């Protein structure tokens, strides 16, 4: 989204809406947004510390890093593929 918004001009709302929709449609968890739920469960005693960290936060962080890197690689390639 960081690379798409500057060139979106008046379509910024639709860029944000489309990307958010795809993430929600695929039910992909996000480490920042989901950490609120994880910490609430931790504080309320419904899950333990290690379950919060190792069962949710670390796997989600790894998935976000891998997915973000892959998405960035695809976007970067799409921008320069004719020049290669």
C-alpha positions in Angstrom: 0.0 0.0 0.0 2.9 2.3 0.7 4.0 2.2 -3.0 0.5 2.4 -4.4 -0.9 5.3 -2.4 1.4 8.1 -3.8 0.4 7.4 -7.3 -3.3 6.8 -6.5 -4.2 10.5 -6.4 -7.9 10.6 -5.8 -8.3 6.8 -5.7 -6.6 6.4 -2.3 -9.9 5.3 -0.6 -10.4 2.6 -3.2 -6.8 1.3 -2.9 -7.1 1.0 0.8 -10.5 -0.6 0.5 -9.4 -3.1 -2.1 -6.3 -4.2 -0.2 -8.2 -4.5 3.1 -10.9 -6.5 1.4 -8.5 -9.0 -0.1 -6.8 -9.5 3.3 -10.1 -10.0 5.0 -11.4 -12.2 2.2 -8.4 -14.5 2.6 -8.7 -14.4 6.4 -5.0 -13.4 6.6 -4.1 -12.4 10.2 -2.0 -9.3 10.7 0.4 -9.2 13.6 -0.3 -5.6 14.6 -4.1 -5.8 14.3 -4.3 -9.2 15.9 -2.0 -8.5 18.8 -4.8 -6.6 20.5 -6.9 -9.7 20.6 -4.0 -11.9 21.6 -3.0 -9.5 24.5 -6.6 -9.2 25.6 -6.8 -13.0 25.8 -3.5 -13.0 27.7 -4.6 -10.4 30.2 -8.0 -12.0 30.8 -6.2 -15.4 31.5 -7.8 -17.3 28.6 -4.4 -18.1 27.1 -0.9 -18.3 28.6 2.1 -16.1 27.8 3.9 -18.7 25.6 0.7 -19.5 23.8 0.3 -15.8 23.0 3.8 -15.4 21.9 4.6 -18.7 20.2 1.1 -19.7 19.3 0.0 -16.5 17.6 2.4 -13.5 17.5 5.6 -15.2 16.2 3.8 -17.3 13.5 1.8 -14.3 12.4 4.9 -12.1 12.3 6.7 -14.7 10.2 3.8 -15.0 7.9 3.5 -11.2 7.5 7.2 -10.9 6.8 7.2 -13.6 4.2 3.9 -12.5 2.6 5.0 -8.8 2.6 8.4 -9.7 1.1 6.7 -11.8 -1.6 4.2 -9.1 -2.4 6.9 -6.5 -2.6 9.0 -8.7 -4.9 6.0 -9.1 -7.2 5.2 -5.4 -7.3 8.9 -4.5 -7.9 9.2 -7.1 -10.7 6.0 -5.8 -12.3 7.4 -2.3 -12.4 10.6 -3.3 -14.1 9.8 -6.4 -16.1 9.8 -4.6 -19.5 13.3 -3.2 -18.8 14.8 -6.6 -17.9 
